[in-house]
């Protein structure tokens, strides 16, 4: 039985603050330590100051709650080496007039700099919510805000509304990511209406802040995740603690089903699984494409930890399907089908004379011969090749003087061939065994005129049968 585990290893020290969970699903995250940043990190806050931010939320205006909570979070980021902050605001310069919205109302209010937390806070305190919501244009302009050079470039978008200028934030975000300008943006939705939430999932990592307290928790989580990479490895362990490898792996977004990572599992030079980077925001479904596949559902990665996902008792052997006496195959490009002996579910199909790896277990192997051939309960064992061998076929040379209706039955009563209307004369490929031919000429008007002939097929031999001879 395959067993699976997931756990995380946190190599960092405790410092500063703890954040709570989002919707009760994310485990508490150990706070930042000043020496923990490996590379320079640039976080650009893109802040919504459109007219809708004047709406009341949790007893206060949305803009008041958002600026206050963002300012509190900025206090915790002061003095972290390598961290640069910037602030872009949209909708704050031009008053909203229906039909005359200013789609260029987006401004880099605070350029990137280190130690500028207080500057960002003062800028937030002076913002007034006035105009429209040009999200796509703000993201596009944001690409020019980041200073040149290496480092982690992150956008955190805080908004209560959707794009209002007939542009495509998803396309802009995708373009920026593909060009390596930014990592996948973080979006915090403030009191968004339900029908608008889906529009942001293609833009980036979307968080739904349904109330002020959730907004506080989400903001801390986003900042934490924006500053540190999250890594993981997948351990495919045998019973003796060795590693299986060289199989395909897919990680899908549990919500959308989109494949977010796909790769071939690899052991590094130290013969342990590679360390991979992961976006810790989505919940993942993981498929290890062994035969049959291994699944893990609803996996959440602990941010800025090294996560280890273990599959235990993963052992592989091989199946090799072939005909006896060499590799000749009279059937041509035959594919054999392998099913699980217990569940009877199909597992894989493959060509003859090839050894294909399967998880240790018991399988049924189907050859699409005439008649069909099943080899039941083939046992696959670790690091061994289980040969599945069937007899070479023979030929039936069938001759008829007239057209009609006919059937060839195996000794067990399985239909092997059917003839309808036409002349059945043919050279037919059959597995060794005993058969019965039933035939009635098309012109015959009674079942009494049916012909019954029994015959046998020997491997690699041709049997001649004349229906009317």
Steps between C-alpha positions, in 0.01 A plus 500: 500500500634844407520741793543875461622774732563872479694706751720808503844588628549861619866604492437858613513673841204647685478881485237781492139383460273203442220498246172318529337270248291590195154342520640257757711313242851648519719408795655784705813634333820573691590868450784660312855522622710787369781273384271263311469676163726323253453749212383857479121516510291782355133520599278743315163567662240592235222668695141560392384856572199493270170655605358165612757487782288766676234237569456394862644166607511369855379836629764709320578603147690234308789735426535586870513135603739404219749784555500448875565125482759534225681763708508263800654226285762742368624554856609136514710533183728778618874434492498171307816495286443468127133596518378788284143631502305702247144633478289550188148639539217521248171692504622772741555798269187545287147508636278226360245622245285231333605458137809718546726290717871577488669171407845661532439576866785283633815632666819372659459695825802354683794370290696199616744551781628322810380609843215709356220348708409835658495670160250243372288541815487880462402466135219260592366744760463774236313289240139584417274260313368687198512337156479184290672158497770462229650172627655379173665834429632521856656152470654594166649820640620309805747311280686828455502571875742222595871587499720298261699202621437164657284441802149395582245741350155474655172686446235509773172636360238617752163570340126495555393502136563360156657652189298804387690605189425216258852360521623152596688470832546124444685554172721770650586287803583200283722712276692641797553153646612347169752778449634439851420853613298391804395186680132410504319797661316477828147642499305581817133556429325732748132415534471398134165385370490127439466523122820707473734269693565258215623781276812538717614138515662526157685816606685343789474351847158618615400542866144585599486735799139481607546716809758724664649228721543266205662786307755540780579127498517481122728803475748345743493171311551668164794710620655192660467295185610782273835524677606138514509206266320183598665173398407136496613154401308182421640182655395174333620253760529123475453271798876498560521879495645538150371755249302428185537766231481590128120522489285793390330720763215751460387762752158650425317791654229327703251776422548546124652164405777683309837323488737740679811281506597192296840332502691171508589400854878508538762407758784751532870426526450399864236245397219684673198665330550843346387805694235692306345844551123533542239772533351424845172683442291243306384167633643225279404159370813294431525210256808279478468331161609153595298208362245515655530866612530624858283790616500762776211743529468841667868546586595837652867595523628678809638836386877562519559146619649204322209259460552124465228290340551128555347206316592179680525144367550623144667205328515429129564196287436445131264314267614369163237359262610284209428199281690178551793403277659834426371846436303455178146633519255399228239741641702809410498804729317330782445681831439295813277633778583468869226520763511481878408146607292621797326811374492389133580861408721558193852606591699527176545368148835447332675332211621141496859412587553805721559494875279763668516592869197447725453531874545169677169317497280259307375574149297344218646531150276505193624414148259606221553175313235288330353381728599751773762368741502584873790416729366539852670600825850574378711597802738794464781510757753769583787527252391187312363449149183288483479340153151449358523254212231362271522258208573611148185494284423280201300564182167382370475499122123510449350434156135536397316481166214731596416793722303460819487541875744337737673499836815339641471402866778401738475179702367712788228648279662841449430668167831533316386613153164590344420499127206701370361463146833492314720208399695395813806376313803643684827427673427544873739527792398286802650395829572126541187308604183326386228686308161455337389664174127559445390619155183537293502605138312818425272317255406228751154562650518255791719453804523136403748602232745636756853357476688405816871423481745447783871568461817558698773761474864423578754773580688628193311258269231558235177298501301479173123479529253491212143575607348310211777247445 
